[in-house]
Amino acid sequence: MMVPWCSNAAGIQTLNEVEVRADTRNLIGTADSANEGTVLKRQLEQRTVYRPGELLETVPGLIVTQHSGEGKANQYFARGFNLDHGTDLRITMDGMLVNQRSQGHGQGWADMNFIIPELAGGLRYQKGPYYADQGDFSSAGAVSMSYVDKLPHGIANYRVGQQGFMRGLLAKSYEVGNGNFLYAFELLTKDGPWINKENYKKFNAVLRYSQNTDNTRFNITAMGYGGNWNATDQIPQRAVTSGLISRLGAIDPTDGGESHRFSLSAALQHTSNHGVTRANLYTIHSNLALFSNFTYFLDDPINGDQFSQTDKRFQSAFNLSHTWINSFGRLSFENLAGVQVQSDGIDNGLLSTKQRRVLSVTRKDHVLENSIGLYYQNSVQWLEKFRSVTGVRSDFYWFDINSNIGANSGREYDSITNPKLSLIFGPWAKTEYYLNYGIGFHSNDARGVTTTVDPKSGEPVSRVHPLVRSTGYEAGLRTAIIPGLQASITFFQLDLASELLFVGDAGTTEASRPSRCKGFELSAFYMPNNWLMMDLDYALADPRFTDSDPAGNHIPGAVKGVGKFAVAVDKSWSPLWQHANPLFWKTTPGGG
């Protein structure tokens, strides 16, 4: 695997590249915080992955769960926060933003079911709002994944198991001209343990052509995904206790969904005496229809309370960045400047349904959301043992909403500028120390930006603020003092401002309280020889609301702590034994 490697006698990152063959990268001298890192393909292959989203659990302190069916986007938990389906965790795949803005079900929806795990070439993670090149949804962190350009050998396997499980995968790469052509096809079915079979069916396809010369890399990739499923949602305890249904039963067996995603992307990286230029361009077309019933027959005793959320979109984006080095006297400067442009054309719907048949329309909206992000970052090695990284980022958003309810239509514009600062000291005894400060943001659902009337009651509601700030502080260290060990410890604080949120399940807005999360994270990767690998992650957080409220300051659903431990033993580097287990999972109760 080839990755950019940055080094310099003075500590400034230069632009040459080397081939990395170790199982983890020593980031001392190159990382800007204790909580960023790289997971290489070899490490990913040591993990047992049941769902594509679980690849992200190689990120220390990040938990990925599933609910309401395999085809639905994962739920993510990090740094004490329940990030729902992706809010405040920015995920990209081959440069394409996975999070969806103004999504029919929830802001930041990040569905990773289109990813084939065997093709993953590694990932890079950065936690906190300290990086100028990371914009929307990155307050808690950002994860960048990529596919390989070629496979060491072809893959053809077919597996069957209990509960209707079947998975087939066919993948291979060829040399074509001066480059490589890769294809992969995946088919998966699964019923799960439920009384009402999940009947999950998924199909994935990938076609990729790449070239890699001395100075230039290029790839173009087409992806296609389709999935449909039944969902056994949360059920009332009293229904199980009374014997009405079993604990694996369902109240509404027609809940579930259907999802499709098709994308075409191209990426280019060119290295010259003037620096490194990176560009990527992509377009995505996706469809989603979710059917949910959380209250059964409470609102409508005759037809039931099932509703559908639909989302159909075309998403296009262009990203361009340039890295260069200059000097002033004895000081060397590394500069990074970039622009990120994105345009989304979206059709959202919130519908009342019965057994997936439409009864009435709560609201329908056509959303046009455009944005431009500009950023600049500067790294300076002031002294042999001290360097700084400063950055600034400005984002500009335009919203145009055409709703079936005229009062909820309109146009809006907003912008935000955020500073970043990191101070790095050392290394001493193969240990480096970090202080970080940064302001980030996430966008809100465009529908909430212009909503003035509750679509169900007709009562007036307040509009949401388009862009909401977050502020992060961090102190940490990274050490390689023991041969074969890469370890880091971080103390952090993340403040989220109060805001109004658009609630996709109701089609209206509601208030959200300001919050603060303090905590620490420990990560250790130890490889004493070439056949033993140990990986330990431990995180503890104290998330609280920061305003006064009779309900108390505990945040419902917040994760207080999590730990993971994994061991792989194999002299041929095919894992013989591995164990990963949450040490403890504690959620704070709602109220007092």
C-alpha positions in Angstrom: 0.0 0.0 0.0 1.3 3.4 -0.9 0.6 6.3 1.3 1.9 9.9 1.4 4.7 10.0 3.9 5.8 13.3 5.3 9.2 13.9 6.9 12.0 16.4 7.3 15.0 16.8 9.4 13.4 19.9 10.9 10.1 18.2 11.4 8.2 19.9 8.6 6.3 17.5 6.4 7.8 17.1 3.0 6.1 15.7 -0.1 8.0 12.6 -1.0 6.4 9.1 -0.7 7.5 5.8 0.7 5.9 2.4 0.7 4.5 1.5 4.2 4.6 -2.2 5.0 4.3 -2.1 8.8 0.9 -2.7 10.5 0.7 0.8 11.8 2.3 4.1 11.1 4.5 5.9 13.5 3.0 9.4 13.4 5.4 11.1 15.7 6.7 14.1 13.9 3.8 14.2 11.4 0.5 14.1 13.4 -1.1 17.3 14.5 -3.0 15.7 17.5 -2.9 12.6 19.7 -6.2 11.5 18.3 -5.5 11.1 14.6 -4.2 8.0 13.0 -4.1 5.6 10.0 -5.5 2.1 9.9 -3.8 0.1 7.1 -5.3 -2.7 5.1 -3.4 -5.3 7.0 -5.0 -4.2 10.2 -8.5 -4.2 8.7 -8.0 -7.8 7.6 -7.4 -8.8 11.2 -10.9 -7.6 12.2 -14.0 -9.7 12.1 -16.5 -7.6 10.2 -20.2 -8.6 10.0 -21.4 -5.3 8.4 -19.4 -2.8 6.3 -19.9 -0.1 9.0 -18.0 -2.1 11.5 -14.8 -1.3 9.6 -15.0 2.1 11.4 -14.7 0.3 14.7 -11.0 0.2 14.1 -11.1 3.9 15.0 -10.4 4.1 18.8 -13.5 4.9 20.8 -15.9 4.7 17.9 -18.9 2.3 18.3 -21.1 1.3 15.3 -24.5 -0.3 15.9 -27.5 -1.3 13.9 -31.2 -1.0 14.4 -34.5 -1.2 12.4 -33.0 -3.6 9.8 -29.7 -4.3 8.1 -30.4 -1.9 5.3 -30.7 1.1 7.4 -27.7 3.4 8.1 -25.7 2.5 11.2 -25.9 4.5 14.4 -22.6 5.9 15.6 -21.3 6.7 19.1 -18.1 8.6 19.8 -16.7 10.9 22.5 -19.7 10.5 24.7 -22.2 11.5 22.0 -24.9 9.6 20.3 -24.2 10.7 16.7 -27.4 9.2 15.4 -26.9 8.1 11.8 -23.9 10.3 11.2 -24.4 13.8 12.5 -21.0 15.2 13.6 -19.0 12.3 12.2 -17.9 13.0 8.7 -17.3 9.9 6.6 -15.9 9.9 3.1 -15.2 7.0 0.7 -12.7 7.5 -2.1 -13.2 11.3 -1.6 -17.0 11.0 -1.8 -19.0 12.3 1.2 -21.1 9.5 2.6 -23.1 11.8 5.0 -26.3 13.2 3.3 -27.5 16.7 4.0 -31.2 17.4 4.5 -31.8 13.7 4.4 -35.4 12.4 4.6 -34.8 10.5 7.9 -32.0 12.3 9.6 -29.4 15.0 9.0 -26.0 13.5 8.2 -27.4 10.1 7.3 -24.3 7.9 6.5 -25.3 4.5 5.0 -22.2 2.4 4.4 -23.9 -0.7 2.9 -22.5 0.1 -0.5 -19.0 -0.7 0.7 -17.4 -4.1 0.0 -15.0 -4.7 3.0 -12.5 -6.9 1.0 -11.7 -3.9 -1.2 -11.0 -1.5 1.6 -7.4 -0.3 1.4 -7.3 1.4 4.8 -8.7 4.5 6.5 -7.5 7.7 8.2 -9.3 9.2 11.2 -9.1 12.6 12.8 -11.1 13.5 15.9 -12.2 17.0 16.9 -12.8 20.2 15.0 -9.0 20.9 14.5 -8.5 20.3 10.8 -9.1 23.0 8.2 -9.8 20.5 5.4 -12.7 18.9 7.3 -16.0 20.8 7.1 -19.6 19.8 7.7 -20.4 17.0 10.2 -16.8 16.7 11.5 -17.2 18.2 15.0 -16.7 14.8 16.7 -14.4 13.5 14.0 -13.8 12.5 10.4 -13.0 9.2 8.8 -11.6 8.9 5.3 -11.7 5.4 3.6 -10.4 4.3 0.2 -10.6 1.3 -2.1 -7.5 -0.5 -3.3 -6.4 -0.1 -7.0 -5.6 -3.8 -7.4 -5.9 -7.1 -5.6 -3.0 -9.5 -4.8 -5.2 -12.3 -6.1 -8.7 -12.8 -7.3 -11.6 -13.6 -4.9 -14.4 -16.0 -5.6 -16.3 -17.3 -2.6 -19.8 -18.3 -1.6 -20.9 -18.8 2.0 -24.1 -19.9 3.6 -25.2 -20.0 7.2 -28.0 -20.0 9.7 -31.0 -17.6 9.6 -31.1 -17.4 5.8 -27.5 -16.0 5.5 -25.9 -16.2 2.1 -23.1 -14.2 0.6 -21.3 -14.4 -2.7 -18.3 -12.3 -3.7 -16.4 -12.2 -7.0 -13.5 -9.8 -7.4 -10.4 -9.6 -9.5 -8.0 -7.0 -11.0 -6.1 -7.0 -14.2 -3.3 -5.0 -15.8 -4.8 -3.0 -18.6 -2.4 -0.8 -20.6 -0.5 1.4 -18.1 -3.0 0.8 -15.3 -5.2 -1.6 -13.5 -8.8 -2.6 -13.9 -10.7 -3.9 -10.9 -14.1 -5.4 -10.7 -16.2 -6.7 -7.8 -19.7 -8.1 -7.4 -21.4 -8.9 -4.1 -24.7 -10.6 -3.3 -26.0 -11.0 0.2 -29.2 -12.3 1.8 -30.1 -12.5 5.5 -33.3 -13.2 7.6 -32.0 -12.7 11.1 -33.5 -14.3 14.2 -36.8 -12.5 13.9 -40.2 -14.1 13.8 -41.0 -11.8 10.9 -38.1 -12.6 8.6 -35.9 -9.6 7.7 -35.6 -10.9 4.1 -32.6 -8.6 3.6 -31.3 -8.6 0.1 -28.3 -6.6 -1.0 -26.3 -6.3 -4.3 -23.1 -4.4 -4.8 -21.0 -3.8 -7.9 -17.7 -1.9 -8.3 -15.7 -1.1 -11.5 -12.5 0.8 -11.2 -9.6 1.8 -13.5 -6.4 3.3 -12.1 -3.0 4.5 -13.2 0.0 5.2 -11.0 3.1 6.7 -12.5 6.1 8.3 -10.8 4.4 11.7 -10.4 0.7 11.2 -11.1 -2.1 8.9 -9.8 -5.5 8.7 -11.3 -8.6 6.5 -10.8 -12.1 6.5 -12.0 -14.7 4.3 -10.2 -18.3 3.3 -10.8 -20.3 1.8 -7.9 -23.8 0.5 -7.7 -25.8 -0.7 -4.6 -29.3 -1.9 -4.0 -31.0 -3.2 -0.8 -34.4 -4.0 0.6 -35.5 -5.3 4.0 -38.1 -5.8 6.6 -37.5 -4.3 10.0 -38.4 -5.5 13.5 -38.4 -2.3 15.4 -38.5 -1.7 19.1 -41.5 -3.4 20.7 -43.4 -2.7 24.0 -42.4 -4.7 27.0 -46.0 -5.2 28.0 -46.8 -6.9 24.7 -44.0 -9.5 25.4 -45.0 -10.0 29.0 -48.6 -10.6 28.1 -47.7 -13.1 25.5 -49.1 -11.1 22.6 -45.8 -11.4 20.8 -42.4 -13.0 21.5 -39.3 -10.9 22.2 -38.3 -11.5 18.6 -41.7 -10.5 17.2 -43.1 -7.4 15.7 -46.2 -5.2 16.1 -46.1 -4.0 12.5 -44.5 -6.6 10.2 -44.6 -4.2 7.2 -41.9 -1.9 8.6 -38.7 -1.8 6.6 -37.2 -0.1 3.6 -35.6 0.0 0.2 -32.4 1.8 -0.8 -30.3 2.3 -3.9 -27.1 4.2 -4.6 -25.2 4.7 -7.9 -22.0 6.8 -8.1 -19.3 7.8 -10.6 -16.1 9.3 -9.2 -12.6 10.4 -10.5 -9.6 11.3 -8.5 -6.2 12.8 -9.5 -3.0 13.4 -7.5 0.0 15.1 -9.1 3.4 15.7 -7.5 5.8 18.3 -8.9 8.5 20.7 -7.8 5.7 23.1 -6.9 4.0 20.7 -4.5 1.2 18.2 -4.5 -2.1 18.8 -6.2 -5.2 16.7 -5.4 -8.5 16.8 -7.1 -11.6 14.6 -7.1 -15.0 14.9 -8.8 -18.0 12.8 -8.3 -21.8 12.5 -8.8 -24.2 10.3 -6.8 -27.8 9.3 -7.4 -29.6 7.7 -4.5 -33.1 6.6 -3.5 -34.4 5.7 0.0 -37.8 4.7 1.3 -38.2 4.0 5.0 -41.3 2.6 6.7 -41.6 3.0 10.5 -44.2 2.7 13.2 -43.1 3.8 16.6 -46.5 4.3 18.3 -48.5 1.5 16.6 -52.2 2.6 16.9 -51.9 5.6 19.2 -52.7 8.3 16.7 -54.8 6.3 14.3 -56.6 3.3 15.9 -58.0 2.3 12.5 -55.1 2.4 10.1 -52.2 2.5 12.5 -49.4 5.0 12.8 -47.0 3.8 10.2 -45.3 6.5 8.2 -42.8 6.6 5.3 -39.8 8.9 4.8 -38.6 9.2 1.2 -35.4 10.7 -0.1 -34.4 10.9 -3.8 -31.3 12.9 -4.7 -28.6 13.8 -7.1 -25.4 14.9 -5.3 -22.4 16.4 -7.2 -19.1 17.7 -5.7 -15.7 18.9 -6.7 -12.7 19.1 -4.3 -9.3 20.6 -5.1 -6.3 21.1 -2.8 -2.7 22.1 -3.2 0.2 21.5 -0.7 3.5 23.4 -1.0 6.5 24.3 1.0 8.4 27.6 1.2 10.9 29.1 3.6 11.6 32.4 5.2 15.1 32.7 6.7 15.7 29.5 8.7 12.0 28.7 9.0 10.2 26.3 6.7 6.5 26.5 6.1 4.1 23.9 4.8 0.9 25.3 3.3 -2.3 23.7 2.4 -5.1 25.5 0.5 -8.3 24.0 -0.9 -11.8 24.5 -2.1 -14.8 22.1 -1.7 -17.9 22.6 -3.8 -21.1 20.6 -3.4 -24.6 20.7 -4.9 -27.6 18.6 -3.8 -30.9 18.3 -5.6 -33.3 16.5 -3.2 -36.9 15.4 -3.2 -38.1 14.6 0.4 -41.4 13.1 1.5 -43.1 12.4 4.8 -46.1 10.2 4.2 -48.8 8.5 6.3 -48.9 4.8 5.2 -50.6 1.5 6.0 -48.7 -1.7 5.1 -46.5 0.5 2.9 -49.4 2.0 1.0 -49.7 5.8 1.0 -52.8 7.2 2.9 -51.9 10.9 3.0 -49.1 13.3 2.5 -47.7 15.1 5.6 -45.2 17.2 3.6 -43.2 17.0 0.4 -40.3 19.2 -0.4 -37.9 19.9 -3.3 -34.6 21.1 -1.8 -31.7 22.6 -3.7 -28.7 23.0 -1.3 -25.4 24.4 -2.6 -22.2 25.0 -0.6 -18.6 26.2 -1.1 -15.9 25.6 1.5 -12.5 27.5 1.4 -9.7 26.6 3.7 -6.0 27.4 4.4 -3.6 25.7 6.8 0.0 26.6 7.7 2.6 24.5 9.5 5.7 26.0 10.9 8.7 24.3 12.7 9.7 27.2 15.0 12.2 25.3 17.1 13.7 21.8 16.9 11.1 20.6 19.5 8.2 22.9 18.8 5.9 23.4 15.8 2.5 24.9 15.2 -0.4 24.3 12.8 -2.8 27.1 12.2 -5.8 27.1 10.0 -9.0 28.9 9.0 -12.0 27.7 7.1 -15.0 29.5 5.6 -18.2 27.8 4.4 -21.0 29.4 2.4 -24.4 27.8 2.1 -27.4 28.5 -0.2 -30.8 26.9 0.5 -33.8 26.9 -1.8 -36.9 24.9 -0.6 -40.1 24.4 -2.5 -42.7 22.8 -0.2 -46.2 21.5 -0.7 -47.1 23.9 2.1 -46.4 27.3 0.8 -45.6 28.8 4.1 -42.7 26.4 4.5 -41.1 27.4 1.1 -38.3 29.9 0.8 -34.7 30.7 0.2 -31.9 31.3 2.8 -28.2 32.0 2.8 -25.7 31.6 5.7 -21.9 31.5 6.1 -19.5 30.6 8.9 -15.7 31.1 9.5 -13.8 29.0 12.0 -10.2 29.1 13.3 -8.0 26.1 14.1 -4.8 26.0 16.2 -2.5 23.1 17.2 0.8 23.3 19.1 3.1 20.3 19.0 6.0 19.8 21.4 8.8 17.2 21.2 9.6 14.5 20.7 11.4 13.6 23.8 12.2 9.9 24.5 10.1 9.1 21.4 7.1 10.9 22.9 5.3 13.9 21.5 2.8 16.3 23.2 -0.1 18.2 21.7 -2.4 21.1 22.5 -5.4 21.6 20.2 -8.2 24.2 19.8 -10.7 24.5 17.0 -14.2 25.6 16.1 -16.3 23.4 13.8 -19.9 23.2 12.7 -22.6 21.1 11.2 -25.4 22.2 8.9 -29.0 21.7 9.7 -31.7 20.2 7.5 -32.6 22.8 4.8 -36.3 22.1 5.4 -36.0 23.5 8.9 -34.4 26.6 7.7 -37.6 27.8 6.0 -40.3 25.9 8.0 -42.7 28.3 9.8 -45.8 26.0 10.1 -46.1 22.6 11.7 -47.4 20.4 8.8 -49.7 18.4 11.1 -51.2 20.9 13.5 -50.8 24.0 11.4 -49.4 25.9 14.4 -46.5 28.3 13.9 -43.0 27.0 14.6 -39.6 28.7 14.7 -37.0 28.3 12.0 -33.7 26.5 12.6 -30.4 28.2 12.3 -28.7 26.9 9.1 -25.1 26.4 10.5 -24.4 25.6 14.2 -21.0 25.9 15.8 -19.0 23.5 18.0 -15.9 24.2 20.0 -13.2 21.7 20.9 -10.2 21.6 23.2 -7.7 18.8 23.6 -4.4 17.9 25.3 -2.6 14.7 24.6 0.5 12.7 23.9 1.7 10.0 21.5 4.6 7.6 22.4 6.6 4.9 20.8 9.0 4.6 23.8 8.7 0.8 23.8 9.7 -1.1 20.6 6.7 -2.2 18.7 4.3 0.0 20.7 2.2 2.9 19.3 0.2 4.5 22.1 -1.7 7.8 22.7 -3.7 9.3 25.5 -6.0 12.4 25.1 -8.0 14.6 27.3 -10.8 16.4 25.4 -13.7 18.8 25.8 -16.4 19.4 23.1 -19.0 22.0 23.4 -22.1 22.0 21.2 -24.3 25.1 21.0 -28.0 25.1 21.6 -30.1 25.0 18.5 -33.4 24.2 16.9 -33.4 20.9 15.1 -35.6 19.7 12.2 -37.2 16.4 13.2 -37.6 14.2 10.1 -40.0 11.8 11.8 -42.5 14.7 12.4 -41.6 17.2 9.6 -41.3 20.1 12.1 -38.7 21.7 14.4 -37.8 21.3 18.1 -35.4 22.9 20.5 -32.1 21.2 21.5 -30.2 22.1 24.6 -26.5 23.2 24.7 -24.2 20.4 25.8 -20.6 19.7 26.8 -18.7 16.4 26.9 -15.4 16.0 28.8 -13.4 12.8 28.7 -10.3 11.0 27.9 -9.3 8.3 25.3 -6.5 5.8 25.5 -5.3 3.8 22.4 -2.4 1.3 22.3 -1.3 -0.9 19.4 1.5 -3.4 20.3 3.3 -5.6 17.8 6.3 -7.2 19.6 7.0 -9.5 16.7 5.7 -10.4 13.2 3.1 -13.0 14.5 1.5 -11.3 17.5 -0.7 -8.1 17.4 -2.5 -6.6 20.4 -4.9 -3.6 20.1 -6.4 -1.8 23.1 -8.8 1.1 23.1 -10.5 2.7 26.1 -12.6 5.8 26.4 -14.5 7.5 29.2 -16.7 10.5 28.8 -19.0 12.7 30.9 -21.6 14.3 28.5 -24.0 16.8 30.1 -26.4 19.5 29.2 -25.0 22.9 30.2 -28.2 24.9 30.7 -30.6 24.9 33.7 -33.7 22.7 33.2 -35.9 20.8 35.7 -35.4 17.7 33.6 -31.7 17.6 34.7 -28.5 17.7 32.8 -28.0 14.1 31.8 -28.1 13.4 28.1 -30.4 10.4 27.2 -28.6 7.8 25.1 -25.2 9.2 25.7 -22.3 6.7 25.9 -20.3 7.1 29.2 -17.6 4.7 28.3 -16.4 2.0 26.0 -13.4 -0.3 25.7 -12.2 -2.8 23.0 -9.4 -5.3 23.2 -8.2 -7.5 20.3 -5.4 -10.1 19.9 -4.3 -11.7 16.6 -1.9 -14.6 16.5 -0.7 -16.1 13.3 2.8 -16.7 11.9 1.4 -16.6 8.3 -0.8 -13.5 9.0 -4.1 -15.2 8.6 -5.7 -14.5 11.9 -6.0 -17.6 14.1 -7.6 -16.1 17.1 -9.1 -12.7 17.7 -11.3 -11.3 20.4 -12.9 -7.9 20.5 -15.3 -7.0 23.3 -16.8 -3.9 24.8 -15.4 -3.6 28.3 -18.5 -1.7 29.4 -21.3 0.2 27.7 -23.2 2.6 30.0 -25.8 5.1 28.9 -27.0 7.9 31.1 -30.7 7.9 32.0 -33.0 10.6 30.9 -33.9 13.2 33.4 -32.4 14.3 36.8 
